[in-house]
């Protein structure tokens, strides 16, 4: 998970402010039911396009997987619009955040495995004061979006345990071991891993593949350097820098699992050098440090 930018002060996609969309919100509020929503508005192509292209870069908000070749990324509600699943929170009778069903600031992009019934589903534990009922309509029936924005009252007092990449800094709550196994460093980090199943074997394996490939390439070039006729010292430096370039590419926001790529680069000694024969670590460390200074 990485921090993304969605400017809550900018207008949402026009379809979410249309007369018919607001009428649907009003019906849901009057009947206190998230079942009144069709996906015509919150899954509109304009909404999906802005989430995919401008904000989440075709990645799941939670696990950073790009899965369009296998399944579609979904528009998901951060705060569930339907009734919350029974949890050890005393909120099993909560009707859900039915007033947020078409709200732009409540819409994220997620893969089915992070958002499915065996993962996030309708779970939404908090550590603050739960908001049970609300409405964006004033006494005159006029629509006021201010009450729907999570960084403003009343929602700002809820303190969700689930991280939201739109305003949380995931790196303050989550980290990895040298092979890509994710772990929480705060209560919210632990909760997010558990809720979205970010420690599932599939993700661990994919992150392992990333770092293993870097290690394999470095070992290959070291072997070539040992065979002096095949690679000079200058050639080794150039080849290692090509590997370092690939690691940097993995840190970019549009890259799959870029949080893991950033961790590898930041913890190069821990993730890469620790797996290289001690006799070669000094040389690689020196080249990497020079590369870091010159390129970042």
C-alpha positions as CSV (number, residue, x, y, z in Angstrom):
1,X,0.0,0.0,0.0
2,X,1.3,3.5,-0.9
3,X,0.0,7.0,-0.2
4,X,-2.0,8.4,-3.1
5,X,-3.4,11.8,-3.9
6,X,-7.1,12.5,-4.2
7,X,-7.9,16.2,-3.7
8,X,-11.0,16.3,-1.6
9,X,-11.4,20.0,-2.3
10,X,-11.7,19.4,-6.0
11,X,-15.1,18.6,-7.5
12,X,-15.9,14.8,-7.8
13,X,-16.8,13.2,-11.1
14,X,-19.8,15.1,-12.5
15,X,-22.0,11.9,-12.5
16,X,-21.8,11.9,-8.7
17,X,-23.3,15.3,-8.4
18,X,-26.1,14.7,-11.0
19,X,-29.7,15.3,-9.9
20,X,-30.6,11.6,-10.2
21,X,-27.5,10.5,-8.2
22,X,-28.4,12.9,-5.3
23,X,-32.0,11.7,-5.5
24,X,-30.7,8.2,-4.9
25,X,-28.7,9.3,-1.9
26,X,-31.7,11.0,-0.5
27,X,-33.8,7.8,-0.9
28,X,-31.1,5.8,0.9
29,X,-31.0,8.3,3.7
30,X,-34.8,8.4,4.1
31,X,-35.0,4.6,4.3
32,X,-31.6,4.2,6.1
33,X,-30.6,1.5,3.6
34,X,-27.5,1.1,1.5
35,X,-29.5,-1.4,-0.6
36,X,-31.1,1.5,-2.4
37,X,-28.0,2.1,-4.5
38,X,-27.5,0.7,-7.9
39,X,-23.9,0.7,-9.2
40,X,-24.9,3.0,-12.1
41,X,-23.3,6.0,-10.4
42,X,-20.5,4.9,-8.1
43,X,-19.2,2.4,-10.8
44,X,-19.8,4.8,-13.7
45,X,-17.0,4.8,-16.3
46,X,-16.1,8.4,-15.4
47,X,-15.6,7.3,-11.7
48,X,-13.7,4.2,-12.6
49,X,-11.5,6.0,-15.1
50,X,-10.4,8.7,-12.6
51,X,-9.7,6.1,-9.9
52,X,-7.7,3.9,-12.2
53,X,-5.7,6.4,-14.3
54,X,-5.4,9.5,-12.0
55,X,-5.2,8.1,-8.5
56,X,-4.5,4.4,-8.2
57,X,-2.6,3.9,-11.4
58,X,-4.4,0.6,-12.2
59,X,-3.5,-0.9,-8.9
60,X,-5.4,-2.2,-5.9
61,X,-5.5,0.4,-3.2
62,X,-4.6,-2.1,-0.6
63,X,-2.3,-4.8,-2.0
64,X,-1.0,-2.9,-5.1
65,X,-1.7,-5.8,-7.5
66,X,-2.4,-5.1,-11.1
67,X,-4.8,-7.9,-12.0
68,X,-6.7,-6.7,-15.1
69,X,-5.4,-9.7,-17.0
70,X,-7.2,-12.1,-14.5
71,X,-10.0,-10.1,-12.9
72,X,-11.3,-6.6,-12.8
73,X,-10.4,-4.0,-10.2
74,X,-13.5,-2.9,-8.5
75,X,-14.8,0.4,-7.2
76,X,-15.2,-0.3,-3.5
77,X,-16.6,1.6,-0.5
78,X,-14.0,2.4,2.2
79,X,-16.9,2.7,4.7
80,X,-19.4,-0.1,3.8
81,X,-22.7,1.3,2.5
82,X,-24.5,-1.9,3.8
83,X,-24.8,-3.2,7.3
84,X,-21.5,-4.0,9.1
85,X,-20.6,-7.6,9.6
86,X,-20.9,-8.8,13.2
87,X,-17.6,-8.1,15.0
88,X,-16.3,-7.8,18.5
89,X,-17.2,-4.1,18.4
90,X,-20.8,-4.1,19.5
91,X,-21.8,-2.7,16.1
92,X,-23.5,-5.7,14.7
93,X,-26.7,-3.7,14.3
94,X,-25.1,-0.8,12.5
95,X,-27.0,-0.3,9.3
96,X,-23.9,0.7,7.4
97,X,-22.8,4.1,6.0
98,X,-25.8,4.3,3.7
99,X,-25.4,8.0,3.3
100,X,-22.0,7.5,1.7
101,X,-23.0,5.1,-1.1
102,X,-22.3,7.6,-4.0
103,X,-19.7,9.7,-2.2
104,X,-16.4,10.3,-4.1
105,X,-14.3,10.5,-0.9
106,X,-15.5,7.0,0.1
107,X,-14.7,5.3,-3.2
108,X,-11.4,3.4,-3.7
109,X,-10.1,0.9,-6.2
110,X,-9.7,-2.7,-4.9
111,X,-9.1,-6.2,-6.1
112,X,-11.6,-8.9,-5.3
113,X,-9.3,-10.7,-2.9
114,X,-8.8,-7.6,-0.7
115,X,-12.4,-6.6,-0.8
116,X,-14.1,-10.0,-1.0
117,X,-16.3,-11.5,1.7
118,X,-13.3,-13.5,3.0
119,X,-11.4,-10.3,3.5
120,X,-12.7,-6.8,4.0
121,X,-16.2,-7.3,2.9
122,X,-18.4,-5.2,5.2
123,X,-15.9,-5.0,8.0
124,X,-15.0,-1.6,9.4
125,X,-13.5,-1.6,12.9
126,X,-12.7,1.8,14.6
127,X,-11.1,3.0,17.7
128,X,-13.0,6.3,18.0
129,X,-16.7,7.2,18.2
130,X,-18.9,5.4,15.7
131,X,-21.2,7.4,13.5
132,X,-24.5,5.5,13.3
133,X,-26.7,7.8,11.3
134,X,-26.1,10.9,9.3
135,X,-27.4,12.9,6.3
136,X,-26.0,15.3,3.8
137,X,-29.3,17.1,3.6
138,X,-30.2,20.1,5.7
139,X,-33.5,21.0,7.1
140,X,-34.6,22.5,3.8
141,X,-33.6,19.3,1.9
142,X,-30.6,20.9,0.3
143,X,-27.6,18.7,-0.3
144,X,-24.4,19.5,1.6
145,X,-21.3,17.4,0.8
146,X,-19.3,18.7,3.7
147,X,-20.8,16.1,6.1
148,X,-19.7,13.3,3.8
149,X,-16.0,14.1,3.7
150,X,-14.0,11.9,6.1
151,X,-11.5,14.6,7.2
152,X,-14.4,16.7,8.6
153,X,-17.0,16.2,11.3
154,X,-18.6,13.9,12.1
155,X,-16.5,11.2,10.3
156,X,-13.1,12.6,11.4
157,X,-13.7,11.4,14.9
158,X,-14.2,7.7,14.0
159,X,-10.5,6.8,13.8
160,X,-10.7,3.7,11.5
161,X,-8.3,0.9,12.1
162,X,-8.2,0.2,8.4
163,X,-5.6,2.4,6.6
164,X,-6.9,4.6,3.9
165,X,-4.1,5.4,1.3
166,X,-5.8,8.6,0.4
167,X,-4.9,10.3,3.7
168,X,-2.8,7.9,5.7
169,X,0.9,7.2,5.3
170,X,1.1,3.4,5.0
171,X,4.9,3.3,5.5
172,X,4.3,4.5,9.1
173,X,2.2,1.4,9.8
174,X,3.6,-1.4,7.5
175,X,6.9,-2.9,6.7
176,X,8.5,-6.1,5.3
177,X,11.1,-8.6,6.1
178,X,13.9,-9.3,3.6
179,X,11.8,-11.7,1.5
180,X,8.7,-9.5,1.3
181,X,6.6,-10.9,4.2
182,X,4.5,-7.9,5.3
183,X,4.1,-7.0,9.0
184,X,2.4,-4.3,11.0
185,X,4.4,-1.8,13.1
186,X,1.2,-0.3,14.6
187,X,-2.2,-1.5,15.7
188,X,-3.6,0.0,12.5
189,X,-1.0,-1.8,10.4
190,X,-1.8,-5.1,12.0
191,X,-5.5,-4.5,11.5
192,X,-5.1,-3.6,7.9
193,X,-3.1,-6.7,7.2
194,X,-5.7,-8.9,8.9
195,X,-8.7,-7.2,7.3
196,X,-7.5,-7.2,3.7
197,X,-5.4,-10.4,4.0
198,X,-2.3,-8.6,2.9
199,X,-0.2,-11.5,4.2
200,X,-1.8,-14.0,1.9
201,X,0.6,-16.5,0.3
202,X,0.0,-15.3,-3.2
203,X,1.3,-11.8,-2.4
204,X,4.2,-13.1,-0.4
205,X,5.2,-15.2,-3.3
206,X,5.0,-12.4,-5.8
207,X,7.1,-10.1,-3.6
208,X,9.6,-12.9,-3.2
209,X,9.9,-13.2,-6.9
210,X,10.8,-9.6,-7.2
211,X,13.7,-9.6,-4.8
212,X,14.8,-13.1,-5.9
213,X,15.2,-11.8,-9.5
214,X,17.4,-8.9,-8.4
215,X,19.6,-11.3,-6.4
216,X,19.8,-13.7,-9.3
217,X,20.9,-11.0,-11.7
218,X,23.6,-9.6,-9.3
219,X,25.0,-13.1,-8.8
220,X,25.0,-13.7,-12.5
221,X,27.1,-10.6,-13.1
222,X,29.5,-11.5,-10.3
223,X,30.0,-14.9,-11.9
224,X,30.8,-13.2,-15.2
225,X,33.2,-10.9,-13.5
226,X,35.0,-13.9,-12.0
227,X,35.6,-15.1,-15.6
228,X,37.7,-12.0,-16.4
229,X,37.6,-12.6,-20.1
230,X,33.8,-12.2,-20.1
231,X,33.4,-9.0,-18.0
232,X,35.8,-6.2,-16.9
233,X,35.5,-4.3,-13.7
234,X,33.9,-1.5,-15.6
235,X,31.5,-3.9,-17.1
236,X,30.5,-5.2,-13.7
237,X,29.8,-1.7,-12.5
238,X,27.7,-1.0,-15.5
239,X,25.8,-4.2,-15.2
240,X,25.1,-3.7,-11.5
241,X,23.9,-0.2,-12.2
242,X,21.4,-1.7,-14.6
243,X,20.0,-3.9,-11.8
244,X,19.9,-0.8,-9.5
245,X,17.9,1.0,-12.2
246,X,15.4,-1.8,-12.2
247,X,15.0,-1.5,-8.4
248,X,14.4,2.2,-8.8
249,X,11.7,1.5,-11.4
250,X,10.0,-0.7,-8.8
251,X,9.8,2.3,-6.4
252,X,7.7,4.4,-8.8
253,X,4.0,4.8,-7.9
254,X,2.8,3.2,-11.1
255,X,4.9,0.0,-10.5
256,X,3.2,-3.1,-9.1
257,X,4.1,-3.5,-5.4
258,X,6.0,-0.2,-5.3
259,X,6.0,-0.1,-1.5
260,X,8.0,-3.3,-1.6
261,X,10.3,-1.9,-4.2
262,X,10.9,1.2,-2.1
263,X,11.7,-1.0,0.9
264,X,14.2,-3.0,-1.1
265,X,16.0,0.1,-2.2
266,X,16.0,1.7,1.3
267,X,17.1,-1.6,2.9
268,X,19.4,-2.7,0.2
269,X,21.9,-4.2,2.7
270,X,19.1,-6.2,4.4
271,X,17.3,-7.4,1.3
272,X,20.0,-7.8,-1.2
273,X,23.6,-7.8,0.2
274,X,22.7,-10.2,3.0
275,X,22.2,-12.9,0.3
276,X,25.5,-12.2,-1.5
277,X,28.7,-14.0,-0.6
278,X,30.6,-11.9,2.0
279,X,33.7,-11.6,-0.3
280,X,31.7,-9.5,-2.8
281,X,29.6,-7.4,-0.5
282,X,32.2,-4.6,-0.1
283,X,32.4,-4.0,-3.8
284,X,28.7,-4.1,-4.4
285,X,28.1,-1.8,-1.4
286,X,30.5,0.7,-2.7
287,X,29.0,0.7,-6.2
288,X,25.5,1.0,-4.8
289,X,26.3,3.9,-2.5
290,X,27.9,5.8,-5.4
291,X,24.9,5.0,-7.5
292,X,22.5,6.3,-4.8
293,X,24.3,9.6,-4.6
294,X,24.5,10.1,-8.3
295,X,20.9,9.1,-9.2
296,X,18.7,10.1,-6.3
